[in-house]
Amino acid sequence: MNFKDKELIIFDFDGTLINSIPDLTLAINKMLSHYNLLPLTIKQVTPFVGNGAKPLVRRSLELSMQNNSISETLMEEAFNIYFSAYKQDTCVDTFMYPGVPDTLNYLDKNGYQMVICTNKPLDFIEPILDKLEIKQFFKYWIGENSLPLKKPNAAPLLHLVDTMNTTIEKSIMVGDSKNDILAAQNANMENIGLSYGYNYNENIADYNPTLVVDQFSELQKLF
């Protein structure tokens, strides 16, 4: 199987191109410390990542407080504290997965258009791309607050296809999360599931992506 007929590759961000869990955990723990709550480990935070920033904050509060009924007032305050902390240290220990720079360079040289579709807030995407020196590979990116709907809804993918002036058939989604695979399936788009990401500690193959790959560099054989 190969995807050499594609024009547009839509990448997820966290868990696909980058591992941002160390910095997300740092920001979460700064928020928790404001309330004199015990910090969480990277292992505890990892399954909370993927649905957006507010679910991450809510789940972290619920775990640390051992309370499943967080008030909206507390939630809003905690989110603002988290957001400010993450904005201050967005890309300190965040790193790219093995093979990402070389593979992006390969895909770029072979003429593929590349964009990012993430459930991370939009404000954080460009600073990370700049810090990791990979912004030049991407024509466009959208975050969880770019559109009224986010993954696993098909709307973000359809928006990117339209924006890049191509078709569903000429596009493909690449991601580590069920949100990526479900969004692609909802858009009738082929998709590649990466086995090394976060995905709530679930097996990406369980969501029946078009293809599963174990390393990012394997994309060079497929495109």
Buried (B, 14 or more C-beta within 10 A) or exposed (E): EEBEEBBBBBBBBBBBBBBBBBBBBBBBBBBBEEEEBEBBEEEBBBBBBBBBBBBBBBBBBBBBBEEEEBEEEBBEBBBEBBBEBBEEBBBEEBBBBEBBBEBBBBBBEEEBBBBBBBBBBEBBBBBBBEEBEBBEBBEBBBBBBBBEBBBBBBBBBBBBBEEBEBEBEBBBBBBBBBBBBBBBBBBEBBBBBBBBBBBBEEEBEEBEBBBBBEBBBBBBEBB
